[in-house]
């Protein structure tokens, strides 16, 4: 029975094909690492459109420096380092600008899209929060709503519910812990920071087009 190749071994085979003239094989590399680079970019830069530009620069830089890649380190590590360096360059460049990130958003005319996305995320989070509160046992739910929703003081909450101040504090802490657990469970298994197929196709096509018309390795 043949042992399946590891991701690193698969990368080396693809790189060998690329160095032998198979330019199209680079698509396999991009589709394999798009999601990983996207999430790294989000972590460093926090802005969706900017990350895609940095990913493209990363793939192009990796392509033109591919002859310099040595197999003494994993290709994925080498590629990620390039991505992080590209992110750092963007950050350094933005830090030199007086208006930095805010001005960049304004220049790119994405304020509306950003506000829309923020509004949708807030709405979804609000719905998740409401469901988590409704899942609380009654004695915890009542304390949480009094303190965190109605903004009553500990003393006012204790008087309303006819319990001690200490009970209010304990129940609020437990309510928050249960809500936190419920929210985390709601997110468990979900794909965060997805890099969907149309964007993947667009990025791959753009990079392949540029390396095809560029200088050979």
C-alpha positions in Angstrom: 0.0 0.0 0.0 1.4 3.3 -1.1 1.8 6.0 1.6 0.0 9.2 0.6 2.3 12.1 -0.1 2.5 14.9 2.5 1.5 18.4 1.6 5.2 19.4 1.6 6.1 16.5 -0.8 3.2 17.5 -3.1 4.5 21.1 -3.2 8.0 19.9 -4.2 6.6 17.9 -7.1 4.6 20.8 -8.3 7.6 23.1 -8.0 9.7 20.6 -10.0 7.1 20.7 -12.7 7.1 24.5 -12.7 10.9 24.7 -13.0 10.6 22.3 -15.9 8.4 24.8 -17.7 4.9 23.9 -16.6 3.7 27.4 -15.8 0.1 26.4 -15.4 1.1 24.1 -12.5 1.5 27.2 -10.3 -2.3 27.3 -10.1 -2.2 24.2 -7.8 0.1 26.2 -5.4 -2.3 29.2 -5.3 -5.4 27.2 -4.8 -3.8 25.2 -2.1 -2.6 28.3 -0.1 -5.2 31.0 -0.9 -7.3 30.5 2.2 -4.3 30.3 4.5 -2.6 33.4 3.1 -6.0 35.2 3.2 -6.4 34.5 6.9 -2.8 35.6 7.6 -3.4 38.8 5.7 -6.6 39.5 7.6 -4.7 38.9 10.9 -2.1 41.4 9.9 -4.0 44.0 7.9 -7.6 43.6 8.9 -8.9 44.8 5.6 -10.4 42.5 3.0 -9.6 44.3 -0.3 -6.1 45.2 0.7 -5.3 41.6 1.7 -6.2 40.3 -1.8 -3.7 42.8 -3.4 -1.0 41.6 -0.9 -1.7 38.0 -1.8 -1.2 38.7 -5.4 2.1 40.5 -4.8 3.1 37.5 -2.6 2.4 35.0 -5.3 4.2 37.0 -7.9 7.2 37.6 -5.7 7.3 33.8 -4.9 7.1 33.0 -8.6 10.0 35.2 -9.6 12.1 34.0 -6.7 11.2 30.3 -7.1 14.7 29.4 -8.5 16.1 30.6 -5.1 13.8 28.4 -3.1 15.8 25.6 -1.3 14.0 22.5 0.0 15.8 22.9 3.4 12.5 24.5 4.6 8.9 23.7 3.8 7.6 25.6 0.8 4.5 26.7 2.9 6.8 28.3 5.5 8.7 30.1 2.7 5.5 31.4 1.1 4.0 32.5 4.4 7.2 34.4 5.3 6.9 36.3 2.0 3.2 37.1 2.7 4.1 38.4 6.2 6.9 40.5 4.8 4.5 42.0 2.2 2.0 42.8 5.0 4.8 44.4 7.1 5.7 46.6 4.1 2.1 47.7 3.8 1.9 48.5 7.5 5.2 50.5 7.3 3.9 52.4 4.3 0.6 53.2 6.0 2.3 54.4 9.2 4.1 57.0 7.2 0.8 58.5 6.0 -0.8 61.1 8.2 -4.3 59.8 7.8 -3.2 56.1 7.5 -6.0 53.6 7.4 -8.9 56.0 7.6 -7.6 58.0 4.6 -7.0 54.8 2.6 -10.6 53.7 3.1 -11.8 57.1 2.0 -9.6 57.1 -1.1 -10.8 53.7 -2.1 -14.5 54.7 -1.7 -15.3 51.6 0.4 -16.8 53.4 3.4 -20.3 52.4 2.5 -19.4 48.8 2.0 -17.5 48.7 5.3 -20.4 50.3 7.1 -22.8 47.8 5.5 -20.7 44.8 6.5 -20.3 46.2 10.0 -24.1 46.6 10.3 -24.8 43.1 9.1 -22.2 41.6 11.5 -23.7 43.6 14.3 -27.2 42.4 13.5 -26.0 38.8 13.3 -24.1 39.1 16.6 -27.2 40.7 18.2 -29.3 37.8 17.2 -26.8 35.3 18.5 -26.5 37.2 21.7 -30.3 37.3 22.2 -30.5 33.5 21.6 -27.7 32.9 24.1 -29.5 35.0 26.7 -32.8 33.1 26.1 -30.9 29.9 26.7 -30.0 30.9 30.3 -31.9 29.4 33.3 -34.4 31.9 34.6 -32.5 33.0 37.7 -29.5 33.9 35.6 -31.4 35.4 32.8 -33.3 37.8 35.0 -30.1 39.0 36.7 -28.3 39.4 33.4 -31.2 41.4 31.8 -31.5 43.6 34.9 -27.8 44.4 35.1 -26.6 44.3 31.5 -29.7 45.2 29.4 -31.6 47.5 31.8 -28.4 48.8 33.4 -29.8 48.5 36.9 -27.3 48.7 39.8 -26.5 45.6 41.9 -28.6 47.0 44.7 -31.6 47.8 42.5 -31.4 44.3 40.9 -31.2 42.7 44.4 -34.3 44.7 45.5 -36.2 43.8 42.3 -35.5 40.1 42.6 -35.5 39.9 46.4 -32.1 38.4 46.6 -28.8 39.6 48.2 -26.3 41.8 46.5 -23.8 38.9 46.6 -26.3 36.6 44.8 -26.7 39.2 42.1 -22.9 39.3 41.6 -22.5 35.6 41.5 -25.4 35.0 39.2 -24.2 37.7 36.8 -20.7 36.1 36.6 -22.2 32.7 35.9 -24.6 34.2 33.3 -21.8 35.8 31.5 -19.8 32.6 31.5 -22.7 30.6 30.1 -23.3 33.2 27.4 -19.7 33.1 26.5 -19.8 29.3 26.2 -23.0 29.4 24.1 -21.5 31.9 21.7 -18.3 30.0 21.3 -20.3 26.8 20.6 -22.4 28.7 18.0 -19.1 29.5 16.2 -17.6 26.1 16.6 -17.0 24.4 13.2 -17.8 27.5 11.2 -15.4 28.5 8.5 -14.2 32.0 9.5 -12.6 34.4 7.0 -13.7 32.4 4.0 -11.9 33.0 0.7 -14.8 32.1 -1.7 -14.4 30.5 -5.2 -15.0 33.6 -7.3 -12.3 35.5 -5.5 -10.0 32.5 -5.7 -10.6 32.2 -9.4 -10.0 35.9 -10.0 -6.7 35.9 -8.0 -5.4 32.8 -9.7 -6.2 34.1 -13.2 -4.6 37.4 -12.5 -1.3 35.9 -11.2 -1.2 33.3 -14.0 -1.7 36.0 -16.6 1.1 38.1 -15.2 3.6 35.2 -14.9 2.8 34.0 -18.4 3.7 37.3 -20.0 6.6 37.9 -17.7 10.2 36.6 -17.8 10.7 32.8 -17.7 12.3 31.2 -14.7 
